[in-house]
């Protein structure tokens, strides 16, 4: 499949069924993943390959790899993590209602195409372009993805948790833009956790101190581990935590046990593992990934219930780690208005959508307009309930 961009240059678009066929250096150059810290740990060749080699994606999972690449004069100038989907699980910007409506109208919604990092509700570039080739590679990838969807007869193409710039560019190229929300913590130049607490109203500040005291009084110790501090046996414990949470939330955990073994070999420098141990035994843990501009909270679980320990391991330890690393923000995953009182404010998330059926596309477009207004109003209201100081709140305290 070829896309001619101008009279002098021709960009070739390819679908690749395995990441093993794509050189890591070429992919990571587009993902801006070279150097000591990747811009986005989830779009690195090593992370996506770990998903594939562990069997977390591939046959039987509903996530069939079809990695999209753009080539110009023999050089790869762009790529995107594209998957064929037979369901809507593990996406976090959900379209179950769309699938149901399309089926009731007599259509077949699955299979569909998805440009995303599987099981990962973290914002980042989805159309990965080599530096200097952005103006050529991004349009080629967008047009190539749409053309591939049309040629393969799928109902739709979805690009989830893309950046705002990508959402604007995609909308200008005819895709439907959707907005949803998450809760992120922003580092306002804090040098310590106490600096962060000082920015809160007295009531919220006292509540967080109380929660941390309760959590840290569980009868054990909390450790923050990264790189070579993480040992293989830590994953045995964390697998138990992950299975428990996965069984309660999704029915079946998305990641296989093999993923964590591969991650130990190739990803441990990208991770912070927070473990709570009691009597020499890990009883709870939270896994974070480190990017150049954010700390991403991903997985949590426990084998013992202790009051406020979830808040401590997932939210407060993440804030402390981000401050220590000088990172601008913490993304703590999908949903959760309970994060608001703990310093995580509502933030807009973006996605793009292409629907093959013109009538269905028009109906979804009208829905998205109404949803966008509702999301904007909700964010305004929730932000007003945030824990940070302002003149009115200080008077109320």
N, C-alpha and C positions, 0 to 999 in steps of 0.2 A: 504494500500500500504506500503510495507516494503522494506528497503534498508539495506543489510548486508554490513557493512564497513570492518570488519575483523572477525577473528574466535571467538573472545571473546565478541564483542559488536554488538548489533543489534539496529539500529535506525529506528524508525517508523515515517513515514511521513503522516500527516493528512491534509485534506482540511476542513476548518471550515466556514460554511455559515454566521456566525455572531460572532462578537468580544465579544458579551455578554457571550459566552461559554468559553472564554479564560480568566483566572484570570489576573487582571491588574498587579499584582506583578510579575507573571511569564513572561508576555509580556515585561514589563518595565525592567526586569533584562536582557533580551536579547537586548533590545533597548538602554541599558546604560542610562536609564532615571530616575534612582534613585538619591536622593540627592536634593540639592537646585536648580540645573539648569540642564535640560536634555542636552545631547550631541546634539540631534536633536529634536526640539519640534514637528516636523511633524510625527515622527514615534512613538511618545508616544501612549499608550493605550487611553489616554483621548482625544487626537486630532482625531485619527482615529475613535473612538467611536462617537465623536461629528458629524463627517461626516455621519456616519451610522444612528444615532438616529434622526438626523435632516432631513433625507430623501434626503440629497445631493448626496449620493450614495445608490444603491439598486434598487428595481423594477422601471422601467420606466426611469432610468437615463443613461443606457448604461454602468454603472459601477456596476457589480454584485460581492459582496464580496465573496471571497473564500480563506480566510486567511490560509497561509501555515505554519504548525508547525512541528518541529522535536522533537522527544521524545526518551530518552535513560534511561533505568532503572527507568521508571516512572517519570522522570524529563524533563521538556521542556528545551531543550538546544539551540533552534533556532526557528526563525519565519520570515515570510516575508509578506508584504501587497500585496496579490495577488488578482486580479480582473478579471472576465470575461468581455470582452468588445465587444460591438456590433457596435462600431464606433471608430474613432481616435481622438475625440475631448478631450480637457482638458489635453493633454499630453506634449506639448511643444517640444518634439523631435519627429517630425511628420513623418508618413509613408503613407500619402495620395497617393503619387506617386506609392509606392509599391502596395497598395491596388488596384489602378487603373490598373497597369500593370498586376497583377495577375488575375483580373476580365476579362481583354481583352484577356488573354490567356485561358480563360474558367474556371478559378478557383474561389473558394469562400473564400475570405479573412477573412470575419467575420462569426462567432465569433473568437476572439483571446484571449490570456491570457496576462495580463500586471502586472508586479511587479513594483509598483510606489506608490507615494503619490498623490492621485487625485488632479488635478488642481494646482499643486505645483512644479514649475520648480526650485527646490532647491536641490543641491547636498547633498547626505548623504548615509549612509549605507542602503542597501536594503535587504541584507541577514543578519538579526540581530541574533547575536550569543551570548550566555552566556559566560562571561569571563572564560577563561580556556578551553572552548570547541570549539574554533574557527576551529581548524584543522579537527575536525570531523563534526561539524554542517554545515559549509559552503558548503563542497562538497555534503553533504546529501541534503541540501536545493536546490542546483543547479540541481542535478540529479533528485530529487523528483519533481521539477517544470517541467522539461523536460518530465519526465514520465507521470505526470498528464496531460500535454498538449497533448501528444501522445494518451493516453488512452481516452481522451475526444474528440478526433478528431478535435481539433482546428487547424487553419492554422499555428499558430506561437505563440511564447512567446517573450515578450519584457521586458527588465529591464532598466528603464530609470532613469537618474541622479544618477547612482551609483558612488561609489568612484573609483579612479584609481586602487587601490589595488584589488577591486572586479572585475573591468574590465579585469585586467591582469589574475586573477585567472579564471574567466569565459572563457576567450579566450583559456587558456590552457586546459580547459575541453571541448572545441569544439564549444563554442558559437561564434557568429560574434561580433566583437567589432566595435563600431561607435564612432566618436568624433564630437562634435559640439562646440559652444562657447557661452559664456555669458560675461558680464562685471561686475567685482567685484572690490571693493575698498579694498586696503590692508593697514593696520595700520602699519606704519614704525616707531613705537615707539613714535608716536605723543602724546603730553600731552595736547594739545588744538587744536581747529580749526585753530588758527593762526599758530601753528607749521606746520600743513598740508599745509596752504597757502604758508608758507615760502619755501616749497619744490617744488613749481611750478615756471614755467617761469613767468616773470613779466606780460606778456600779459594775460596769463590765470588767474593769481592771480587777476588782475584788473577786468577781466570779471566776475569772481565769486563774487567779492565784489559788483560789479554793480548789478548783478542779485539778490543777497541777499537784497540789499537796495531797489530795485524795489519791490521784493516780500513782504518784511516786511512793505512796505508803502501802503499796500492794504486798510488801514483804520480800521484795527482791531488788534487782538492779536493772537499769536500762543502758544498753550499749548502742552506739552508732558506728557501724562498720562500713568500710568501703575498700575497694581494691583488694590487695593481698590480705587484709584483715578478715575478709570473708573466706571461711573455710568450707570445703565440700559438705561437711556434716551439718552446717547451718541450713543447707537446702533440704535436708531430710525433715528438719523441724518446720521450715517454712512451707513445705509441700503439704503438711498436715493442716497448717493454718489456711492455706489457699483452697484446699479441698473443702474445708468446712464452710468458708465464705461462699465459694462457688456453688456448692450444693444448695445453700439457702437462697442465693440470689438468682442463679441461672439454671439450676437443676443439674447441669453437668459443667464442670470447669472447662474453660476454653483452652487453656494451656495444658500440654502434656507434662509429665514428670521429666521427660528428656529435655524439654526447653530449659529447665533450670540447670541441668548439667552442662548444656552447651553455653548457657549464659555465664556460668562460672568460668568457663574457659575463655570466652570472647568478649563479655560485657561487664565484668565485675568492676572495671575502672569507671564505667558509666553509671554505677549504682551506689546508693546508700541503703543499707539494710539496718533497720532499727529493731532491735530485739529486746524483749523483756524476759529476764530469767529469774526463776525462783528456785532456790535449793539446787542450783546447778543445772536446771532444766529450762529450756526456752518454753515459755507459755503463751507468748503473743509476739507478733511482728508486723512491720510495715515496710514495704519495698518502694523506694523512690528511684527515679532516673534523673541524671544530671545533664542539663543542656547548657549552652553558653549563656542563655538569657533567662533560664527558669529552672526550678526544681519541680519535677513532676511526681506527685504521689500516685501510685498505681494500685498496689494490692495490700490488703490487710487481712489478718485472721488471728484466731486465738483458740486455745484448748481449755482455758480457764477464763471465767468472767470476773473482771474486777472493775469497780466503779471508776469511770472517767479514763480508763487506760486507753481506750480507743482514741479519745480526744488528744491525749498526750502523745501517743506514738504517731498518729497520722497528721495532726495539725500543729501542735506546739513544737515537737521535735523537728518537723519540716521547716517551720519558721526559723528556729535557731540555726539549722543547717544552712538555710538560704542566707541568713545574715552573715554567718561565718565565711561562706563562699563568695559573698558580695554579689549575690544574684538578685535581679530586679523583682522577681515574683515567684510565687508558688502556685501551681495548678494542682488542685487536690482531687481531680476527677469529676465525674458527672454528678449532677443533682445535689440535693442536700442543703435546704434552707437553714439547718442547724449550724452550718458553717458561718453564717452571718454574725452571730454573737461572738465568734472566735476570730474576727478580723478579716474574714474572707468576704469580699463584696461581689455583687452580681456583675457579670461581664458578658458582653455579646459574643456569641460564637456564630460562625458562618458555614454555610454549605451551598452547593450548586447542584442543579438537577436538570436533566434532559429527559423528556418523555416522548416516546415515538408516536403515540396516538395524539393527534392534534386537539381533538375535543377534550380528552382527558387532561392534556397539558394546560389548556385554557382554564379548566375547572380548578386545577391545582394552583395555577397562578393567582386566581381570585382568592383562594384560601390563604395563600402565603402573604398576600397583602394585608388581610385581616389579622393573621397571626403576628406579623411584624409589628403592627400597631399595638397589639396586646402585650407582646414581649417588651416593647419599649416602655409602656405604661407600668408594667410589673417591675422592671428594673428601677424606674424612678421611685416607685413606692418603697421597694425593698432597701434601696440605698439610703433612703431617709430613716430607716430603722437601724442603720449600721451603728457600730459601737464607738465610732471615733468622735472626738470632741468637736463641738461647735458652740456658738454662743448660747443658742436656745437650750441645748442639752445640758450645758454647764449650769444654767439657771435652774433647770429642773432637778439636777443632782444636788 
